[in-house]
């Protein structure tokens, strides 16, 4: 059974970058892709006669949860191990494998048309990512912030030996525990949490909204998926330049705002201008990926070490919420044909504008405690 256009992107969330940086895994959209396929009715008839017809719907959820959390953990840990000068490069290089996965997805989906085998093909690489975590060291910053000084010293000593350094200092820290509630207790952390949650929602909403409408821009489904993947590579290069030149705040805000403007500008292009519409849509896809790439880096730099994983988890939840709502917006075209594009445009601009309220983190030390964040006021 061949997949419909939006089904390809739904499958993709279980694959792009999973063996390299965790992936995003919106596999719960697979039942939707299956239900609107060409053979949906016959598939449902066969499933209804099975002993456990709903069992295939249960497995994507834990896969999506695990892959999504691994994604945030990978970025946070990466940021905590590198110095200020290499933080931007490290964060962007980590995300490059997501784009490579997107391009490979187009080839795999073209060769594997049955949704069952495709599901298996795009989730098997998760095993590689799982095994690779055994070779990674726990963040020394996190260990120190949680009072585990001996373990932190052991990992730092390994780094010192690798870098041929004989001396290094270890700062003693308290072993206090924190929770998600702490993200909203103090004024500055509360502001960062609300604003970054909004930015993540807008970034995911626009990214998946554009990605799922892959047949609406004049190209075939598989070719559009490949083009959408390859356009992300120059977008990441632009992010590297702008984030270092103009700062995180301006780059984050304008990348998301321009994404919305690209989506909105398609409404004013005549249907006969198919090539121009495709170019504008591809530029918008590149900008949305630039926004998504930068938001991981920016979030890791804003939240303190004691709450960095909590902050990443909260923001990841907001992104999943935005990505889950994105395909439902297409249903609004029954009320007014351009309404979905208007929604994608408006929310991207509004969510991107909230980034202007956040503090700048370019060339700044990573905050270690809640007190460090509050000093930015």
C-alpha positions in Angstrom: 0.0 0.0 0.0 1.4 3.4 -1.0 1.5 6.3 1.5 -0.4 9.5 0.9 1.5 12.8 0.9 1.0 13.7 4.5 1.7 10.1 5.5 5.3 10.3 4.2 6.1 13.1 6.6 4.3 11.3 9.4 6.5 8.3 8.9 9.5 10.6 8.6 9.2 11.8 12.2 10.3 8.3 13.3 13.3 8.3 11.1 15.2 11.6 10.4 18.2 11.8 12.6 17.1 8.9 15.0 20.4 7.0 14.7 22.4 10.3 15.0 20.6 12.7 17.3 17.4 11.1 18.5 14.8 12.2 16.0 11.4 13.7 16.8 9.1 10.8 16.2 5.5 11.9 15.6 4.7 8.3 14.8 1.2 8.7 16.4 0.3 10.3 13.0 0.7 6.9 11.3 -2.9 5.9 11.9 -4.0 9.1 10.2 -1.8 8.4 7.2 -3.1 4.9 7.1 -6.8 5.9 7.3 -6.6 8.4 4.4 -4.6 6.0 2.1 -5.9 4.5 -1.1 -6.5 1.2 0.6 -7.7 2.5 3.9 -11.1 0.7 3.9 -9.7 -2.7 3.0 -6.9 -2.3 5.6 -9.4 -1.4 8.3 -11.6 -4.3 7.4 -8.6 -6.7 7.8 -7.6 -5.0 11.0 -11.1 -5.4 12.5 -10.9 -9.2 12.1 -7.6 -9.4 13.9 -7.5 -10.6 17.5 -6.1 -7.3 18.7 -7.0 -4.7 16.1 -5.9 -1.7 18.1 -2.5 -3.1 19.1 -0.5 -1.5 16.2 -1.7 1.9 17.4 -0.1 1.5 20.8 3.5 0.9 19.9 4.3 4.3 18.2 3.6 6.2 21.4 6.5 5.0 23.5 8.8 5.1 20.4 7.9 8.8 20.0 8.3 9.6 23.6 11.7 8.0 23.8 13.1 9.5 20.6 11.8 12.9 21.5 13.4 12.9 24.9 16.7 11.6 23.5 16.7 14.6 21.1 16.5 17.2 23.9 19.0 15.3 26.0 21.5 15.1 23.2 21.5 18.8 22.6 21.7 19.7 26.3 24.5 17.4 27.0 26.4 18.5 23.9 26.2 22.2 25.0 27.4 21.3 28.5 30.6 19.7 27.3 31.9 22.3 24.8 33.4 25.8 25.3 31.8 29.1 24.3 33.7 29.4 21.1 32.6 26.0 19.7 29.0 26.0 21.1 27.3 27.2 18.0 29.3 24.9 15.7 28.6 21.9 17.9 24.9 22.5 18.1 24.5 23.0 14.4 26.7 20.0 13.5 24.5 17.8 15.7 21.4 18.9 13.8 22.9 18.2 10.4 22.2 14.5 10.8 18.5 15.3 11.1 18.6 16.8 7.6 20.6 13.8 6.2 17.9 11.6 7.7 15.2 13.6 5.9 16.9 13.1 2.6 17.4 9.4 3.2 13.7 9.1 4.1 12.7 10.1 0.6 14.8 7.3 -0.9 13.6 4.7 1.6 9.9 5.6 1.3 10.3 5.4 -2.5 11.7 1.9 -2.3 9.5 0.6 0.5 5.9 1.4 -0.3 4.1 -0.9 2.2 3.5 1.1 5.4 4.3 -1.9 7.7 7.8 -2.5 6.2 8.4 1.3 6.1 7.5 1.6 9.8 10.1 -1.2 10.5 12.7 0.4 8.3 12.5 3.9 9.9 12.4 2.7 13.5 15.2 0.1 13.4 17.9 2.8 13.4 16.8 3.7 16.9 18.8 0.7 18.1 22.0 2.4 16.9 21.2 5.5 18.9 20.4 3.5 22.0 23.6 1.5 21.9 25.7 4.6 21.2 24.6 6.2 24.5 26.8 3.7 26.4 29.9 5.4 25.1 28.8 8.9 26.2 29.8 10.4 29.6 27.4 12.1 31.9 27.6 15.9 31.9 30.1 17.0 34.4 28.2 20.3 34.9 25.1 18.3 35.8 27.0 16.0 38.2 28.5 19.0 40.0 25.2 20.8 40.2 23.7 17.7 41.8 26.5 17.2 44.3 28.1 14.2 42.6 31.6 15.6 42.7 33.6 12.4 42.5 32.0 11.3 39.3 32.4 14.7 37.8 36.0 14.8 38.7 36.5 11.4 37.0 34.9 12.5 33.7 36.8 15.8 33.8 40.1 14.0 34.4 39.4 12.0 31.2 38.9 15.2 29.3 42.0 16.7 30.8 44.1 13.7 29.7 42.6 13.8 26.2 43.4 17.5 25.9 46.8 17.2 27.6 45.8 19.4 30.5 47.3 18.7 33.9 45.3 21.1 36.1 41.6 22.0 36.3 39.3 23.4 39.0 36.1 21.8 40.2 33.6 24.1 41.8 31.6 22.6 44.7 27.9 22.9 44.4 24.9 22.1 46.5 22.9 18.9 45.9 19.4 20.6 45.8 16.7 19.0 43.7 14.6 20.8 41.2 11.4 20.1 39.4 9.3 21.4 36.5 7.5 23.7 38.9 10.8 25.6 39.5 10.7 26.8 35.9 7.9 29.1 36.9 8.8 30.1 40.4 11.2 33.0 39.8 10.5 36.0 37.5 13.2 35.6 34.9 12.8 31.8 34.7 9.1 32.3 34.4 9.5 34.7 31.5 12.0 32.5 29.7 9.8 29.4 30.1 6.7 31.1 28.8 8.5 32.8 25.9 10.6 29.7 24.9 7.5 27.5 25.1 5.7 29.8 22.7 8.7 29.9 20.3 8.9 26.1 20.3 5.2 25.8 19.6 5.5 28.1 16.7 8.6 26.5 15.3 7.2 23.0 15.3 3.8 24.2 14.1 5.2 25.9 11.1 7.9 23.3 10.4 5.4 20.4 10.3 2.7 22.4 8.6 5.0 23.1 5.7 6.4 19.6 5.7 3.1 17.9 5.6 1.8 19.9 2.7 4.4 18.4 0.5 2.2 18.0 -2.6 0.9 21.5 -2.6 4.0 23.1 -4.2 4.1 21.6 -7.7 6.6 18.8 -7.1 6.1 15.1 -6.5 5.8 13.7 -3.0 9.2 12.0 -2.9 11.1 14.7 -4.8 9.6 17.4 -2.5 10.7 15.4 0.6 14.2 15.2 -0.7 14.3 18.9 -1.6 12.9 19.8 1.8 15.8 17.8 3.3 18.6 19.2 1.2 17.4 22.8 1.6 18.0 22.4 5.3 21.8 22.2 4.9 22.3 25.8 3.5 19.8 26.9 6.1 22.0 25.6 8.9 25.0 27.3 7.4 23.1 30.6 7.4 22.2 30.0 11.0 25.8 29.5 11.9 26.7 32.9 10.4 23.7 34.9 11.7 23.8 33.4 15.2 27.4 34.4 15.6 27.0 37.7 13.9 23.7 39.1 15.1 23.1 36.9 18.1 20.6 34.2 19.1 17.6 36.5 19.9 17.5 38.3 16.5 18.2 35.2 14.5 15.6 33.2 16.3 12.9 35.8 16.0 13.5 36.7 12.3 13.9 33.1 11.1 10.4 32.3 12.4 8.8 35.6 11.3 10.2 35.2 7.8 8.9 31.6 7.7 5.4 32.9 8.4 5.8 35.6 5.7 6.9 33.1 3.1 3.8 30.9 3.9 1.6 34.0 3.7 3.1 35.2 0.4 2.1 32.0 -1.3 -1.5 33.1 -1.0 -0.9 36.1 -3.2 0.8 34.1 -6.0 -1.4 32.9 -8.8 -1.9 29.1 -9.3 -0.2 29.4 -12.7 3.0 30.5 -11.1 3.8 26.9 -10.0 7.6 27.3 -10.1 7.6 30.5 -8.1 5.3 29.0 -5.5 7.6 26.1 -5.2 10.6 28.3 -4.7 8.9 30.4 -2.1 7.7 27.3 -0.3 11.2 25.8 -0.3 12.7 29.0 1.1 10.0 29.0 3.8 10.9 25.3 4.6 14.6 26.3 4.9 13.7 29.2 7.2 11.6 27.0 9.4 14.4 24.5 9.7 16.8 27.4 10.6 14.4 28.4 13.4 14.1 24.8 14.6 17.9 24.4 14.6 18.5 27.5 16.5 15.8 26.9 19.1 17.7 23.9 20.5 20.9 25.9 20.9 19.2 28.9 22.3 17.2 26.9 24.8 20.2 25.1 26.1 22.0 28.4 26.7 19.0 30.0 28.5 18.2 27.4 31.1 20.6 26.8 34.0 22.4 23.5 34.4 20.2 22.4 37.3 17.1 22.9 35.2 18.4 22.5 31.6 16.9 19.0 31.0 13.6 20.1 32.7 13.5 23.2 30.4 14.3 21.1 27.3 11.6 18.6 28.3 9.0 21.4 28.8 9.9 23.0 25.5 9.8 19.6 23.8 6.3 19.1 25.1 5.3 22.5 23.6 6.8 21.5 20.3 5.0 18.2 20.3 1.8 20.1 20.9 2.4 22.4 18.0 3.3 19.5 15.7 0.2 17.6 16.8 -2.0 20.6 16.0 -0.3 21.3 12.7 -2.0 18.6 10.5 -5.4 19.4 12.0 -5.3 22.9 10.6 -5.7 21.5 7.1 -9.3 20.6 8.1 -10.1 24.4 8.2 -10.0 24.7 4.4 -13.6 23.5 4.4 -14.5 26.8 6.0 -12.3 29.0 3.9 -9.7 27.6 1.4 -6.8 29.9 2.4 -7.5 29.6 6.2 -4.8 27.0 6.9 -2.1 29.1 5.3 -3.3 32.2 7.1 -3.1 30.3 10.4 0.4 29.1 9.7 1.5 32.6 8.7 -0.1 34.3 11.7 1.1 31.9 14.4 4.7 31.8 13.0 4.9 35.7 13.1 3.3 35.9 16.6 5.4 33.2 18.1 8.6 34.5 16.5 8.0 37.9 17.9 8.0 36.6 21.5 11.7 35.8 21.0 12.5 39.5 21.2 11.5 39.3 24.9 14.3 36.8 25.7 17.8 37.7 26.9 20.8 37.4 24.5 23.2 34.5 25.1 25.9 35.1 22.5 29.4 34.6 24.0 27.8 34.2 27.4 28.7 31.6 30.0 26.2 28.9 30.5 24.1 29.6 33.7 24.7 27.0 36.4 22.0 27.9 39.0 18.7 29.7 39.2 20.5 32.6 40.7 22.7 32.9 37.6 19.6 33.3 35.5 17.9 35.8 37.7 21.0 38.0 37.4 20.2 38.6 33.7 17.3 40.8 34.7 
